[in-house]
Amino acid sequence: MEKFRQMMRERYNSEGHPFYTGSLMFHDGVIAFSEARDKLARAFEIALRTPVRESDWGDLKF
């Protein structure tokens, strides 16, 4: 059992890095902390310019 745990730890350490998953195209990329504010501001700006259509779902609350 210890051999299996060690193997899983090694695999997690090598495959759990964001750059590894990015290279496999599991997500669009990694945003650095220094870029996060600019990216969020741009996303909100784009979202506010898009008109909100009438919903067929009624009152959907989370």
Secondary structure, DSSP 4 states (H G I P E B T S, - for coil): -HHHHHHHHHHHHHH-SHHHHHHTTSSS----HHHHHHHHHHHHHHHHHSPPPPPSS-S---
